Amino acid sequence: MSRTSLADQLLPKRFRDELDRIINHNNQKNHSRLRDIPRDSSRKTRRERRGNLRLIFAQLRQLGYRLESPTHLKPKHVQAVFTHWMEKGLAAKSIHGLFSNLRSFCRWIDKEGMIEDIGVYAGGREHLVRKTAATEDLSWEAQGIDVDKFIQNAGQLDPRLAALLQLQRYFGLRAKESLELRPWRATALGQDHLYITDGTKGGKHRMIPIRTERQREIVDRAKEIVGKQLNAQMRWPDKTWRQAQSHFYYLMGQLGATREELGVTAHGLRHGFLQDEYAYYAGVAAPIKNHGILPTDRLEHKKAMLAVSLEAGHYRESATGMYCGSVGHQLRPKSVPSITAPSLNDKENINEERSSDYPDQAHG
């Protein structure tokens, strides 16, 4: 049984209907100012934006503001709901998301100029600093988990689950991307890259290099599982995407892969892969590993961060910090050892030749 939303409980039907009309008319739009080519928002974005806007107006009614129409929104209402979020102790990330949705709504009702910089409402941006770099290593290896042994155990429970986990750990796929992957189509352009198109965040396609024999074996195993159907997906064939997602996390729970039991989630496998890729490009361990060894110079670090970002599907260097950490916030050693960046030939075997200081980072 679905729960009645706060908006359905508090907002008059006439108000809700008008709000829903405004949302439905505009919600398809993508409001990013950074896109050269406009495109529609994803279904997930539209669903979250609709829910957030309805919640915002319900909260305003809770605060005593009985607007006759959603278009009557004024600066005092923006300040009131913003103060409400701050008093509730919402995370900076959540506040930024709600504020972004409110800014979009004001644009829809031709009141874009009414919304000021977010720092104005918070009394300064220092109250709304979002983490842009990890301060904790979320990879499974950092939690002392033998990933290959775990995947082997998963294979005894369900062979398809093991294949999904291998795709996540050794290609950095998100859970949804691994479930939606069509392995034959993903390698149709050649055997040296995995082309990720289905289930991606924001619909962003990307190419992931296939460098090691283990990666090739994983792709071949995925093809075996789906059979000779070129468009077949990795998810269980008798399940919809939602059903497959639920089944995946159910099986993970059976194996103890939760924050409560082992202290990890499936996303931690992606962290491990991207940290490996940073080491591949930079020639040293990711900053989050806290080994105290830096790349030869900041340019090498930035190039590695950008390369990892492209493989992750984020397309911006800064996003890599959430997986690999940041050189800037690490404790720098008093003297930085001289490190020679690996040549292209050396890089092919870097995972096998990496020193024993990094035993958990090998691709296999």
C-alpha positions in Angstrom: 0.0 0.0 0.0 1.5 3.4 -1.1 1.7 6.1 1.5 -0.1 9.4 1.0 2.4 12.2 0.3 2.6 15.3 2.5 1.5 17.4 -0.5 -1.7 15.2 -0.9 -2.3 15.6 2.8 -1.8 19.3 3.1 -2.3 21.1 -0.2 -5.9 21.9 -1.4 -6.8 20.0 -4.5 -7.1 23.1 -6.7 -3.6 24.2 -5.7 -2.2 20.6 -6.3 -3.8 20.5 -9.7 -2.3 23.8 -10.8 1.1 22.8 -9.4 0.9 19.5 -11.2 0.0 21.3 -14.5 3.0 23.5 -14.2 5.3 20.6 -13.4 4.0 18.4 -16.2 4.3 21.1 -18.8 7.9 21.9 -17.9 9.4 18.9 -16.2 10.8 17.3 -19.4 13.3 20.1 -19.8 16.9 19.8 -18.8 18.0 23.0 -17.2 21.8 22.5 -17.2 23.6 25.6 -18.4 26.7 23.5 -19.2 25.2 21.5 -22.1 26.0 22.6 -25.6 23.2 20.4 -26.9 19.9 20.5 -25.0 18.2 17.2 -24.2 15.3 16.0 -22.1 15.8 15.2 -18.4 15.9 11.5 -17.4 12.9 9.8 -15.9 14.6 9.7 -12.6 15.3 13.4 -12.6 11.7 14.2 -13.6 10.4 12.0 -10.8 12.6 13.5 -8.1 12.0 17.1 -9.3 8.3 16.6 -9.2 8.4 15.0 -5.7 10.7 17.7 -4.4 8.6 20.6 -5.7 5.4 19.2 -4.2 7.2 18.7 -0.9 8.5 22.3 -0.9 5.0 23.7 -1.3 3.6 21.3 1.4 6.4 22.5 3.7 5.5 26.1 3.1 1.9 25.3 4.1 3.2 23.6 7.2 5.1 26.8 8.0 1.9 28.8 7.8 2.1 30.2 4.2 -1.2 29.6 2.5 -0.5 30.6 -1.1 -3.5 30.9 -3.3 -1.5 29.7 -6.3 2.0 28.2 -6.9 2.8 31.3 -9.1 2.4 33.5 -6.0 5.8 32.4 -4.7 7.8 35.3 -3.3 11.3 35.8 -1.9 10.1 35.6 1.6 8.7 32.1 0.9 12.1 31.0 -0.5 13.9 32.3 2.6 11.4 30.6 4.9 11.6 27.2 3.4 15.4 27.5 3.1 15.7 28.4 6.8 13.4 25.4 7.5 15.9 23.0 5.7 18.8 24.5 7.6 17.0 24.1 11.0 16.1 20.5 10.2 19.8 19.8 9.6 19.5 18.6 6.0 22.8 17.7 4.4 24.3 20.3 2.1 23.9 18.0 -0.9 20.1 17.6 -0.2 19.7 21.4 0.3 21.5 22.1 -3.0 19.2 19.6 -4.8 16.0 21.1 -3.4 17.3 24.7 -4.1 18.1 23.7 -7.7 14.6 22.3 -8.2 13.1 25.5 -6.7 15.3 27.6 -9.1 13.9 25.6 -12.0 10.4 26.2 -10.9 10.9 29.9 -10.7 12.2 29.8 -14.2 9.1 28.0 -15.3 6.8 30.8 -13.9 9.0 33.6 -15.3 10.5 34.5 -11.9 14.0 33.4 -12.4 15.5 36.7 -11.2 13.8 36.2 -7.9 16.1 33.5 -6.8 19.4 34.8 -5.4 22.7 33.0 -4.8 22.3 30.1 -2.4 24.8 31.7 0.0 22.5 34.7 0.5 19.8 32.5 2.2 22.3 30.5 4.3 24.3 33.5 5.5 27.3 32.5 3.6 28.4 29.6 1.5 30.6 28.1 4.3 27.4 26.6 5.7 26.7 24.8 2.4 30.0 23.3 1.5 29.5 19.9 -0.3 32.2 17.2 -0.2 33.9 17.0 -3.5 36.5 14.5 -2.5 36.3 11.3 -0.5 37.8 11.3 3.0 37.2 7.6 3.5 38.2 4.7 1.2 35.0 2.9 0.3 36.5 0.1 -1.8 35.9 -3.4 -0.6 39.7 -4.0 -0.3 39.9 -1.2 2.3 37.4 -3.1 4.4 39.5 -6.2 4.3 37.3 -8.1 2.0 38.8 -10.7 -0.4 36.8 -9.6 -3.5 37.6 -12.7 -5.6 36.6 -15.0 -2.8 33.4 -13.1 -2.3 32.6 -13.3 -6.0 33.3 -17.1 -6.0 30.8 -17.5 -3.1 28.3 -15.4 -5.1 28.7 -17.7 -8.0 27.7 -20.7 -5.9 24.5 -18.8 -4.9 23.8 -17.6 -8.5 26.3 -17.6 -11.4 24.7 -14.6 -13.0 25.3 -12.6 -9.8 29.0 -13.4 -9.9 29.2 -12.1 -13.4 27.5 -8.9 -12.5 29.9 -8.4 -9.6 32.9 -9.0 -11.8 31.6 -6.4 -14.3 31.2 -3.9 -11.4 34.7 -4.6 -9.9 36.8 -4.9 -13.1 35.0 -2.4 -15.3 33.6 0.0 -12.8 30.0 -0.4 -13.8 27.2 0.8 -11.6 24.8 -1.9 -10.4 22.1 -0.8 -12.9 24.7 -0.7 -15.8 25.8 -4.2 -15.1 22.2 -5.5 -15.1 21.3 -3.6 -18.3 24.5 -4.4 -20.1 24.2 -6.1 -23.5 27.6 -7.8 -23.7 27.5 -8.6 -27.4 26.5 -5.0 -28.4 29.0 -3.6 -25.9 31.9 -5.1 -27.8 30.5 -4.7 -31.3 33.0 -2.0 -32.1 36.0 -4.2 -31.2 37.4 -6.3 -28.4 39.6 -3.6 -26.9 36.8 -1.6 -25.3 33.5 -2.1 -23.5 31.0 0.4 -24.9 28.5 1.2 -22.1 25.2 2.6 -23.3 22.3 1.0 -21.2 21.4 2.0 -17.7 23.9 4.8 -17.6 23.4 7.8 -15.3 22.0 10.7 -17.3 22.2 8.7 -20.5 25.9 9.3 -20.9 27.7 6.7 -23.0 31.3 5.8 -22.4 34.1 3.5 -23.5 36.1 1.4 -20.9 39.4 0.0 -22.1 39.9 -3.8 -22.0 43.5 -4.3 -21.1 43.9 -7.5 -19.1 43.2 -11.2 -19.8 40.9 -11.2 -16.7 38.7 -8.5 -18.3 38.5 -10.5 -21.5 37.5 -13.6 -19.6 34.8 -11.6 -17.7 33.3 -10.3 -21.0 33.4 -13.8 -22.5 31.6 -15.2 -19.4 29.0 -12.5 -19.7 28.4 -13.5 -23.4 28.0 -17.1 -22.3 25.4 -16.2 -19.8 23.2 -14.3 -22.2 23.7 -16.8 -25.0 23.8 -15.9 -28.7 21.1 -13.3 -28.6 22.9 -10.1 -29.6 20.6 -7.8 -27.8 20.2 -9.9 -24.6 20.9 -8.1 -21.3 22.7 -9.4 -18.2 19.7 -9.1 -15.9 17.6 -12.2 -15.3 15.6 -12.8 -18.4 12.3 -13.4 -16.6 12.5 -10.1 -14.7 11.9 -6.5 -15.4 14.6 -4.0 -14.5 12.9 -3.1 -11.2 12.5 -6.8 -10.3 16.1 -7.5 -11.3 17.3 -4.7 -9.2 15.4 -5.9 -6.1 16.6 -9.5 -6.7 20.2 -8.3 -7.0 20.1 -6.5 -3.7 18.3 -9.4 -2.1 21.1 -11.8 -3.1 23.7 -9.3 -1.9 21.9 -9.2 1.4 22.0 -12.9 1.6 25.8 -12.7 1.3 26.1 -10.0 3.9 27.1 -7.2 1.5 25.4 -4.4 3.4 26.7 -1.5 5.5 25.2 -3.2 8.6 27.0 -6.5 8.1 30.2 -6.3 6.1 30.2 -2.5 6.0 30.1 -2.3 2.2 27.7 -1.8 -0.7 27.9 -2.9 -4.3 29.0 0.6 -5.3 32.3 0.0 -3.4 33.3 -2.3 -6.2 33.2 0.6 -8.6 35.4 2.6 -6.1 38.0 -0.2 -6.3 38.1 -0.2 -10.1 38.4 3.5 -10.4 41.2 3.6 -7.8 43.0 1.0 -9.8 42.6 3.1 -12.9 44.0 6.2 -11.2 47.1 4.1 -10.3 47.4 3.0 -13.9 47.4 6.5 -15.3 49.3 8.3 -12.5 51.8 5.6 -11.7 51.1 5.8 -7.9 48.3 4.8 -5.6 45.1 6.9 -5.4 45.4 9.7 -2.8 42.6 8.1 -0.7 45.0 5.1 -0.1 47.1 7.5 2.0 50.4 6.0 1.0 52.0 9.5 1.0 53.4 9.2 -2.5 52.4 11.8 -5.0 52.5 11.8 -8.8 55.6 13.4 -10.4 53.7 16.7 -10.7 50.2 18.1 -10.4 49.6 17.9 -14.1 50.1 14.1 -14.0 47.6 14.0 -11.2 45.0 16.1 -13.1 45.5 14.0 -16.2 44.9 10.8 -14.3 41.8 12.3 -12.6 40.4 13.3 -15.9 41.0 9.9 -17.5 39.4 8.2 -14.6 36.4 10.5 -14.8 35.9 9.7 -18.5 35.9 6.0 -17.7 33.5 6.6 -14.8 31.1 8.5 -17.1 31.3 11.8 -15.3 33.3 13.8 -17.9 34.7 16.2 -15.3 37.9 15.8 -13.4 36.5 16.9 -10.1 34.0 14.0 -9.9 36.9 11.5 -9.6 37.7 12.9 -6.1 34.7 11.2 -4.7 36.3 7.8 -5.5 40.1 8.5 -5.4 40.3 11.4 -2.9 42.3 14.6 -3.5 46.0 15.2 -3.3 45.3 18.6 -1.8 43.7 17.3 1.4 46.1 14.4 2.0 49.0 14.7 4.4 52.0 15.4 2.1 55.3 13.7 2.8 58.2 15.9 3.7 60.1 14.7 0.6 58.4 13.3 -2.5 60.2 10.4 -4.0 61.1 10.7 -7.7 58.6 8.6 -9.6 59.0 7.8 -13.3 55.7 7.6 -15.1 55.2 4.2 -16.8 55.7 3.9 -20.5 52.9 2.6 -22.7 54.5 -0.8 -22.8 55.0 -0.9 -19.1 51.4 0.1 -18.5 50.1 -3.0 -20.2 51.5 -5.1 -17.4 51.4 -2.6 -14.6 48.9 -4.6 -12.6 51.2 -7.6 -12.5 54.4 -5.7 -11.9 53.0 -3.3 -9.3 55.0 -3.5 -6.0 53.9 -5.5 -3.1 52.8 -2.3 -1.4 49.6 -2.4 -3.4 48.5 -6.1 -3.4 44.8 -5.3 -3.4 44.8 -3.1 -6.5 45.6 -5.7 -9.2 43.1 -6.2 -11.9 44.1 -9.9 -11.9 
